[in-house]
Structures are given as C-alpha cells and as structure tokens.
C-alpha cells in the first residue's frame, strides 16, 4: 500500500520493478465441447477431447509474464508424469520461471472442463500434486524479492499463509479467492487486494446471491483494503477502502465474440498483478486486465489463449478512446 498526494492510502507499489511471484495450482485441462451442460444424472455426447495446460496458478503466471511481469516466477507442484512435462513446457513458452516448481509423488492436477456453444464452461478439479505445494526457503527468498505475490485457493491455505509471511514490506498480496471457501481471520488480515467473481463475493460476504456488486464490495472492504469484483460481460467493480469512505470505480467490459471463457478470469488476475507490480494504480490495472480477459475469450484454451502485452495495451487504448482513428 502507498500514500497518495492527498494523504489517502492507495493500492500501489511505488517504484515497482514488475517482479511477480504466483503461488498456486497447475492442472492439465481435459476439455470437451458440449451442446449444453448436462443436468444431474444425464449423459450427453460432446466433441473431441482436448488436453491443454491449465490450472489457476499456472494460467495466471503466464498472464503476468506475457503482460510484462519481469521475471515472473511460478511456485507450485507437479507429479512425475507426462502431464507435468506438458505444463512445464507451456510455462517455459510463456516466459515463466519454473526453477522453484517441485516434483512430488502424486499425479499432476487435472481439470475436467465442458464448454458450451456460447463459450461458458463448467469445471471440476482433481487437485493431485497441488495439495503438496510448499513454500520452503528458496521459494520464500524469491517471494521476498517480489513486488506482488498472487495466490488462489486451489492450494492449501497454509501455503497462502506462508507466501504472505514471506513477502517484503510494501509488497502486495493479491488473493484470487477461487474456488470460494471460508477464510480464517489471519488470511483475511494478510490480503491487500481480493479478486472475486459475484458468486465468490456473495459467499465470502455471507450475502444473498442477488445482492448487488457495490453492496458485496462494501461488505468485503470491512475485511480487506481493496476488492475487485469481476462481473463477466458486465466488466468489473474496483473498490478501495479510503479514510474518506469507499472509492468505487466501474471498469466496463470490452465487447468481443466469445469462443471459450476458460482462461478469462485467470488472464485477468495475472495481468492485474503484473500491472500493479509495475506501479499502476488498481483501477488502471483493472482496465488493462479487462482488455486481456476480453482477448483471452476470443481464443480456445487457457494458457494458449493468453494475449501478448502489446495486444492488451492496444485494445485497452482503443476501449478508452473509441472515437480515435485506428
């Protein structure tokens, strides 16, 4: 956190070098296109089975690295299997440092994903090796050098705690609280920026599913300094706790034709973290993240759909200046 010129607290890393450490999951995604998602007890026929690199942590690490996160490191765990080889190769292609990824005696995590014609997905994850992620001395040293630490909840909460404890003063912990689960007080206290969708926001706030985003954000600001509530096709809401009261910023969605939404949220989180690590304020970081997420849904897959930094910046600028000639 930093203090702005008017004396209020802002969610920035002044003079940030762009270093990001992502602590999280890595999965091989088994993806099949379906005419619609099946109901309980129902069997339907789908298309060809695809096997893609994925996992929230790994996806977000690729997002941060391609967005210009200098020396983005992924801290995670993989098995001794060909799925691990697939994931390491993808992370390497994405520009992510993988020297701190551990190989453990468990199967690499697997996600079972169905994708409907409108690009919406349904996902079930078998954690496997992700349950064995640890933060040892080498990982803690890398975290201590980072400007932003990004974590999710597909890994044990003790790992999130350890990552939070290892960061340096002034560095931000960004927590993508997905999948949603109850958080103990010490984890809440460690979070600088919480990123959630509407369902996760309602779960964590203990509110009804029909509560509006600003109400949810206000409830969550009682626990953390800043919240980003992603709203799918409606964009996102950035909420920051200030001495003068909550500061709410609406970030509109960028209209695109969706092909596959699987990696959109993870791309958003990775680009958000990279922008914060370079010193951007939270609303500006969210605008870049929105552009990245929009580009990601126009392509199939998760890590393979993560756009390059130049394309993200170009789309964000076009969205901010729609009347400017291209």
ABEGO torsion letter per residue (X at the ends): XBBBAAGBBBBBBBGBAGBBBBBBBBBBBBBBBBABBBBBGBBBBBBBBBBBBBEAAAAAAAAAAAAGBBGBBBBBBBBBBAAAAAAAAAAAAAGBBAAABBBBBBBBBBBBBBBBAAGBBBBBBBAEAAAABBBBAAAAAAAAABABBBBBAABBAAAAAAAAAABBBGBBBBBBBOBBBBBBAAAAAABABBBBBAAAAAAAAGBBAABBAAAAAAAAAAABABBBBBAEAAEBBBBBBBAAEBBBBBBBBBBBBBABAAAAAAAAAAAAAAAAAAGBBAAAAAAAAAAAAAAAAABBEBAAABBBAAAAAAAAAAAABAABBX
